[in-house]
Amino acid sequence: MSECNHDCSNCQENCSSRQPNPQDFRVPLNPKSHVKKVIGIVSGKGGVGKSLITSMMAVQMNRLGHRVGIMDADITGPSIPKAFGIHEKVFSQDELIVPRRSKNNIQIVSTNLLLEEETAPVVWRGPIVANMVKQFWSDVFWDDVNYLFVDMPPGTGDVPLTVFQSLPVDGIIIVTSPQELVSMIVSKAVTMANMMKIPVLGIIENMSYMICPDCGHKLFPFGQSHTEEVAARYSLKVLAHCPIDPQISAKIDAGEAEEIETPWLLDASHSLESL
């Protein structure tokens, strides 16, 4: 055996230094599309407002002058189009799906924009759901997008795995709530991200507090937050603490996501700009 120079590409020896090349499952973006950064919005469990945070982060980045898109990868429980008041179906052009655009030009693709009736249930098995996520990347005309936000279903199932393997994800944001189960939420998301070698950009705590309408003080309906200590455990940043506000829910239900002011997300948006 000749002396090892650690260049396995031109070596036929089968030694301990040889490392197998990991298989690349990434799906190529079609040549007509251009996406600079892909940001996954994830959570270890449901009900923490992940789609709300996806919508608000997209709105915030759009206000800062960036071209923004949202891939609604929660295939069986899509909610992004309703938040933006979009009900028209997507259409095909040159064999590509053309996203619908919000009032302020945010590009959006969702299964709700493919169905004849947006209230119809999506009863698909895992492989079909995973394939739809890939098509939302490869078969959509993403028009010069600076930040593509991917709203994923909760947990660590088929869709997050498909997104992590198939898309060039630049990082994920974990959405949590203040309760003690935040440790479980963060742990699941961080573990999966580490397994897939995806950077965790930080944590956004939703439903963090509410403002008393009488005295203006902050109230904490879910008790003391545990997000900071859990973030420290995993050496993560807390990017934002988002309030409970009935006006936010009212505007989302009315399809007016772009009318919501989101000053608490400024630090989070600047973190994305520094990528």
C-alpha positions as a Markdown table, in Angstrom:
| # | Residue | x | y | z |
|---|---|---|---|---|
| 1 | Met | 0.0 | 0.0 | 0.0 |
| 2 | Ser | 1.3 | 3.4 | -1.0 |
| 3 | Glu | 1.5 | 6.3 | 1.5 |
| 4 | Cys | -2.0 | 7.8 | 2.1 |
| 5 | Asn | -2.4 | 11.4 | 0.9 |
| 6 | His | -6.1 | 11.4 | 2.0 |
| 7 | Asp | -7.3 | 12.1 | -1.5 |
| 8 | Cys | -9.9 | 9.3 | -1.9 |
| 9 | Ser | -11.0 | 10.5 | -5.4 |
| 10 | Asn | -8.0 | 8.9 | -7.1 |
| 11 | Cys | -7.3 | 6.0 | -4.8 |
| 12 | Gln | -8.5 | 2.4 | -5.1 |
| 13 | Glu | -7.5 | 1.3 | -1.7 |
| 14 | Asn | -10.2 | 0.3 | 0.8 |
| 15 | Cys | -8.8 | 1.7 | 4.0 |
| 16 | Ser | -10.1 | 3.3 | 7.3 |
| 17 | Ser | -9.5 | 6.8 | 5.9 |
| 18 | Arg | -12.0 | 6.3 | 3.1 |
| 19 | Gln | -15.3 | 8.0 | 3.8 |
| 20 | Pro | -18.4 | 7.2 | 1.8 |
| 21 | Asn | -19.9 | 10.1 | -0.2 |
| 22 | Pro | -23.3 | 10.9 | 1.3 |
| 23 | Gln | -26.1 | 10.6 | -1.2 |
| 24 | Asp | -27.5 | 13.9 | -2.2 |
| 25 | Phe | -31.3 | 13.8 | -2.4 |
| 26 | Arg | -31.7 | 17.5 | -3.3 |
| 27 | Val | -34.2 | 18.3 | -6.1 |
| 28 | Pro | -32.9 | 20.8 | -8.6 |
| 29 | Leu | -34.7 | 24.1 | -8.9 |
| 30 | Asn | -36.1 | 24.7 | -12.4 |
| 31 | Pro | -33.9 | 26.9 | -14.6 |
| 32 | Lys | -36.5 | 29.7 | -14.8 |
| 33 | Ser | -36.7 | 30.1 | -11.0 |
| 34 | His | -34.3 | 31.9 | -8.7 |
| 35 | Val | -34.3 | 31.5 | -4.9 |
| 36 | Lys | -31.5 | 32.9 | -2.7 |
| 37 | Lys | -32.4 | 31.7 | 0.8 |
| 38 | Val | -34.7 | 29.0 | 2.1 |
| 39 | Ile | -35.9 | 29.3 | 5.7 |
| 40 | Gly | -37.9 | 26.5 | 7.3 |
| 41 | Ile | -40.4 | 27.3 | 10.0 |
| 42 | Val | -40.8 | 24.3 | 12.3 |
| 43 | Ser | -42.1 | 23.1 | 15.6 |
| 44 | Gly | -42.0 | 19.9 | 17.5 |
| 45 | Lys | -45.8 | 20.0 | 18.1 |
| 46 | Gly | -48.9 | 21.6 | 16.8 |
| 47 | Gly | -50.9 | 24.5 | 18.1 |
| 48 | Val | -48.0 | 27.0 | 18.7 |
| 49 | Gly | -48.8 | 29.3 | 15.8 |
| 50 | Lys | -46.2 | 28.2 | 13.3 |
| 51 | Ser | -48.2 | 29.4 | 10.3 |
| 52 | Leu | -48.9 | 32.7 | 11.9 |
| 53 | Ile | -45.1 | 33.2 | 12.5 |
| 54 | Thr | -44.4 | 32.2 | 8.9 |
| 55 | Ser | -46.9 | 34.7 | 7.6 |
| 56 | Met | -45.6 | 37.5 | 9.9 |
| 57 | Met | -41.9 | 36.8 | 9.1 |
| 58 | Ala | -42.8 | 36.9 | 5.4 |
| 59 | Val | -44.6 | 40.2 | 5.8 |
| 60 | Gln | -41.7 | 41.7 | 7.9 |
| 61 | Met | -39.1 | 40.8 | 5.3 |
| 62 | Asn | -41.3 | 42.1 | 2.5 |
| 63 | Arg | -41.5 | 45.4 | 4.4 |
| 64 | Leu | -37.8 | 45.6 | 4.5 |
| 65 | Gly | -37.7 | 45.5 | 0.7 |
| 66 | His | -37.0 | 41.9 | 0.1 |
| 67 | Arg | -38.7 | 39.7 | -2.5 |
| 68 | Val | -40.5 | 37.0 | -0.5 |
| 69 | Gly | -42.2 | 33.7 | -1.2 |
| 70 | Ile | -44.1 | 31.2 | 1.1 |
| 71 | Met | -44.2 | 27.5 | 0.3 |
| 72 | Asp | -47.1 | 26.1 | 2.4 |
| 73 | Ala | -45.7 | 22.7 | 3.0 |
| 74 | Asp | -48.4 | 21.8 | 5.5 |
| 75 | Ile | -50.0 | 19.9 | 2.7 |
| 76 | Thr | -52.9 | 18.3 | 4.6 |
| 77 | Gly | -53.6 | 21.4 | 6.8 |
| 78 | Pro | -52.8 | 24.5 | 4.7 |
| 79 | Ser | -53.7 | 27.9 | 6.1 |
| 80 | Ile | -51.4 | 30.4 | 4.5 |
| 81 | Pro | -53.7 | 31.5 | 1.6 |
| 82 | Lys | -56.5 | 32.3 | 4.1 |
| 83 | Ala | -54.2 | 34.5 | 6.1 |
| 84 | Phe | -53.5 | 36.6 | 3.0 |
| 85 | Gly | -57.0 | 36.6 | 1.6 |
| 86 | Ile | -56.1 | 34.6 | -1.5 |
| 87 | His | -58.7 | 32.3 | -2.9 |
| 88 | Glu | -57.9 | 32.2 | -6.6 |
| 89 | Lys | -56.3 | 29.0 | -7.9 |
| 90 | Val | -52.8 | 28.9 | -9.1 |
| 91 | Phe | -52.3 | 28.4 | -12.9 |
| 92 | Ser | -49.8 | 26.7 | -15.2 |
| 93 | Gln | -47.5 | 28.6 | -17.6 |
| 94 | Asp | -44.8 | 26.9 | -19.7 |
| 95 | Glu | -45.4 | 23.7 | -17.7 |
| 96 | Leu | -44.7 | 25.5 | -14.4 |
| 97 | Ile | -47.0 | 26.4 | -11.6 |
| 98 | Val | -47.2 | 30.2 | -11.2 |
| 99 | Pro | -47.7 | 31.3 | -7.5 |
| 100 | Arg | -50.5 | 33.6 | -6.5 |
| 101 | Arg | -49.3 | 36.9 | -5.1 |
| 102 | Ser | -50.5 | 38.8 | -2.1 |
| 103 | Lys | -51.5 | 42.5 | -2.2 |
| 104 | Asn | -47.8 | 43.4 | -1.5 |
| 105 | Asn | -46.4 | 40.9 | -4.0 |
| 106 | Ile | -45.6 | 37.9 | -1.7 |
| 107 | Gln | -45.5 | 34.8 | -3.8 |
| 108 | Ile | -47.6 | 31.9 | -2.3 |
| 109 | Val | -48.0 | 28.3 | -3.2 |
| 110 | Ser | -50.4 | 26.0 | -1.3 |
| 111 | Thr | -52.5 | 22.9 | -1.8 |
| 112 | Asn | -55.5 | 25.1 | -1.0 |
| 113 | Leu | -54.8 | 26.9 | -4.2 |
| 114 | Leu | -54.9 | 23.6 | -6.2 |
| 115 | Leu | -58.2 | 22.2 | -4.8 |
| 116 | Glu | -61.6 | 22.8 | -6.4 |
| 117 | Glu | -63.0 | 23.5 | -3.0 |
| 118 | Glu | -60.6 | 25.0 | -0.4 |
| 119 | Thr | -62.5 | 23.4 | 2.4 |
| 120 | Ala | -62.1 | 19.9 | 0.9 |
| 121 | Pro | -59.9 | 17.6 | 3.0 |
| 122 | Val | -56.6 | 16.5 | 1.6 |
| 123 | Val | -56.6 | 12.7 | 2.2 |
| 124 | Trp | -53.2 | 11.6 | 0.8 |
| 125 | Arg | -50.7 | 9.1 | 1.9 |
| 126 | Gly | -47.2 | 10.0 | 3.0 |
| 127 | Pro | -45.4 | 9.4 | -0.4 |
| 128 | Ile | -47.9 | 11.6 | -2.3 |
| 129 | Val | -47.5 | 14.4 | 0.3 |
| 130 | Ala | -43.7 | 14.2 | 0.1 |
| 131 | Asn | -43.8 | 14.3 | -3.7 |
| 132 | Met | -46.1 | 17.4 | -3.6 |
| 133 | Val | -43.5 | 19.2 | -1.5 |
| 134 | Lys | -40.8 | 18.4 | -4.0 |
| 135 | Gln | -43.0 | 19.7 | -6.8 |
| 136 | Phe | -43.6 | 22.9 | -4.9 |
| 137 | Trp | -39.9 | 23.4 | -5.2 |
| 138 | Ser | -39.1 | 22.1 | -8.7 |
| 139 | Asp | -42.3 | 22.7 | -10.7 |
| 140 | Val | -43.1 | 26.3 | -9.4 |
| 141 | Phe | -41.9 | 29.5 | -11.1 |
| 142 | Trp | -40.3 | 31.3 | -8.1 |
| 143 | Asp | -39.7 | 34.7 | -9.5 |
| 144 | Asp | -36.4 | 36.0 | -8.1 |
| 145 | Val | -37.1 | 35.3 | -4.4 |
| 146 | Asn | -34.7 | 36.6 | -1.8 |
| 147 | Tyr | -36.3 | 34.6 | 1.1 |
| 148 | Leu | -38.5 | 31.6 | 0.6 |
| 149 | Phe | -40.3 | 30.6 | 3.9 |
| 150 | Val | -41.4 | 27.0 | 4.2 |
| 151 | Asp | -44.3 | 26.5 | 6.6 |
| 152 | Met | -43.9 | 22.9 | 7.7 |
| 153 | Pro | -46.4 | 20.7 | 9.6 |
| 154 | Pro | -45.5 | 19.9 | 13.2 |
| 155 | Gly | -43.3 | 17.1 | 14.3 |
| 156 | Thr | -40.6 | 15.1 | 12.5 |
| 157 | Gly | -42.5 | 13.2 | 9.9 |
| 158 | Asp | -42.4 | 12.8 | 6.1 |
| 159 | Val | -42.7 | 16.5 | 5.2 |
| 160 | Pro | -39.9 | 17.9 | 7.4 |
| 161 | Leu | -37.7 | 15.1 | 6.3 |
| 162 | Thr | -38.5 | 15.7 | 2.6 |
| 163 | Val | -37.9 | 19.4 | 3.0 |
| 164 | Phe | -34.5 | 18.9 | 4.7 |
| 165 | Gln | -33.4 | 16.3 | 2.2 |
| 166 | Ser | -34.8 | 17.8 | -1.0 |
| 167 | Leu | -34.4 | 21.6 | -0.6 |
| 168 | Pro | -31.2 | 23.6 | 0.0 |
| 169 | Val | -32.4 | 24.8 | 3.4 |
| 170 | Asp | -30.2 | 27.6 | 4.8 |
| 171 | Gly | -31.6 | 27.4 | 8.3 |
| 172 | Ile | -34.7 | 26.8 | 10.4 |
| 173 | Ile | -36.6 | 28.9 | 13.0 |
| 174 | Ile | -38.2 | 26.9 | 15.8 |
| 175 | Val | -41.6 | 28.2 | 17.0 |
| 176 | Thr | -42.5 | 27.5 | 20.6 |
| 177 | Ser | -44.9 | 28.5 | 23.4 |
| 178 | Pro | -43.9 | 29.6 | 26.9 |
| 179 | Gln | -45.0 | 26.4 | 28.7 |
| 180 | Glu | -42.7 | 23.8 | 30.1 |
| 181 | Leu | -43.3 | 21.6 | 27.1 |
| 182 | Val | -41.1 | 24.1 | 25.2 |
| 183 | Ser | -38.1 | 21.8 | 26.1 |
| 184 | Met | -39.7 | 18.9 | 24.3 |
| 185 | Ile | -40.6 | 21.1 | 21.3 |
| 186 | Val | -37.1 | 22.5 | 20.9 |
| 187 | Ser | -35.4 | 19.1 | 21.6 |
| 188 | Lys | -37.2 | 17.3 | 18.8 |
| 189 | Ala | -36.6 | 20.1 | 16.3 |
| 190 | Val | -32.9 | 20.6 | 17.2 |
| 191 | Thr | -32.2 | 16.9 | 17.1 |
| 192 | Met | -33.7 | 16.4 | 13.7 |
| 193 | Ala | -31.9 | 19.5 | 12.4 |
| 194 | Asn | -28.6 | 18.3 | 13.7 |
| 195 | Met | -29.2 | 14.9 | 12.1 |
| 196 | Met | -29.8 | 16.5 | 8.8 |
| 197 | Lys | -27.0 | 19.1 | 9.2 |
| 198 | Ile | -29.4 | 22.0 | 9.0 |
| 199 | Pro | -28.4 | 25.2 | 10.9 |
| 200 | Val | -30.9 | 26.3 | 13.6 |
| 201 | Leu | -31.2 | 30.1 | 13.3 |
| 202 | Gly | -33.0 | 30.6 | 16.6 |
| 203 | Ile | -36.3 | 30.3 | 18.5 |
| 204 | Ile | -39.4 | 32.5 | 18.3 |
| 205 | Glu | -41.7 | 32.3 | 21.3 |
| 206 | Asn | -45.3 | 32.8 | 20.3 |
| 207 | Met | -48.2 | 33.6 | 22.7 |
| 208 | Ser | -45.5 | 35.0 | 25.1 |
| 209 | Tyr | -47.6 | 37.7 | 26.8 |
| 210 | Met | -50.6 | 40.0 | 26.4 |
| 211 | Ile | -51.1 | 43.7 | 27.1 |
| 212 | Cys | -53.6 | 44.5 | 29.8 |
| 213 | Pro | -56.2 | 46.8 | 28.1 |
| 214 | Asp | -56.7 | 48.8 | 31.4 |
| 215 | Cys | -53.2 | 49.4 | 32.7 |
| 216 | Gly | -51.0 | 48.6 | 29.7 |
| 217 | His | -48.8 | 46.2 | 31.6 |
| 218 | Lys | -47.7 | 42.8 | 30.3 |
| 219 | Leu | -49.6 | 39.8 | 31.5 |
| 220 | Phe | -48.3 | 36.2 | 31.2 |
| 221 | Pro | -51.3 | 33.9 | 30.8 |
| 222 | Phe | -49.1 | 30.8 | 30.4 |
| 223 | Gly | -46.9 | 31.6 | 33.4 |
| 224 | Gln | -43.2 | 32.1 | 33.5 |
| 225 | Ser | -41.5 | 31.5 | 30.2 |
| 226 | His | -38.9 | 28.6 | 29.9 |
| 227 | Thr | -37.7 | 29.5 | 26.4 |
| 228 | Glu | -34.6 | 31.4 | 27.5 |
| 229 | Glu | -33.3 | 28.6 | 29.6 |
| 230 | Val | -34.0 | 26.0 | 27.0 |
| 231 | Ala | -32.4 | 28.2 | 24.3 |
| 232 | Ala | -29.3 | 28.5 | 26.5 |
| 233 | Arg | -29.1 | 24.8 | 26.9 |
| 234 | Tyr | -28.8 | 24.4 | 23.1 |
| 235 | Ser | -26.8 | 27.5 | 22.6 |
| 236 | Leu | -29.6 | 29.1 | 20.5 |
| 237 | Lys | -30.8 | 32.7 | 20.2 |
| 238 | Val | -34.3 | 33.7 | 21.2 |
| 239 | Leu | -35.2 | 35.8 | 18.1 |
| 240 | Ala | -38.5 | 37.2 | 19.3 |
| 241 | His | -41.3 | 37.1 | 21.9 |
| 242 | Cys | -44.6 | 37.5 | 20.2 |
| 243 | Pro | -47.8 | 38.6 | 22.0 |
| 244 | Ile | -51.3 | 37.3 | 22.2 |
| 245 | Asp | -53.5 | 39.9 | 20.5 |
| 246 | Pro | -57.1 | 39.5 | 19.5 |
| 247 | Gln | -56.5 | 42.0 | 16.7 |
| 248 | Ile | -53.9 | 39.8 | 15.1 |
| 249 | Ser | -56.4 | 36.8 | 15.0 |
| 250 | Ala | -59.1 | 39.1 | 13.6 |
| 251 | Lys | -56.9 | 40.3 | 10.8 |
| 252 | Ile | -55.7 | 36.8 | 10.0 |
| 253 | Asp | -59.3 | 35.5 | 9.8 |
| 254 | Ala | -60.1 | 38.4 | 7.5 |
| 255 | Gly | -57.2 | 37.6 | 5.2 |
| 256 | Glu | -55.4 | 40.8 | 6.2 |
| 257 | Ala | -52.0 | 39.5 | 7.4 |
| 258 | Glu | -50.2 | 42.3 | 5.6 |
| 259 | Glu | -52.1 | 44.9 | 7.8 |
| 260 | Ile | -50.5 | 43.6 | 11.0 |
| 261 | Glu | -47.7 | 45.6 | 12.6 |
| 262 | Thr | -44.9 | 43.3 | 13.8 |
| 263 | Pro | -42.2 | 45.4 | 15.6 |
| 264 | Trp | -41.3 | 42.4 | 17.8 |
| 265 | Leu | -40.0 | 40.6 | 14.7 |
| 266 | Leu | -37.4 | 43.2 | 13.8 |
| 267 | Asp | -34.5 | 41.4 | 15.5 |
| 268 | Ala | -35.5 | 38.1 | 13.9 |
| 269 | Ser | -35.7 | 39.8 | 10.4 |
| 270 | His | -32.2 | 41.4 | 10.9 |
| 271 | Ser | -30.9 | 37.9 | 11.8 |
| 272 | Leu | -32.1 | 36.6 | 8.5 |
| 273 | Glu | -30.5 | 39.6 | 6.7 |
| 274 | Ser | -27.1 | 38.7 | 8.2 |
| 275 | Leu | -27.1 | 35.2 | 6.8 |
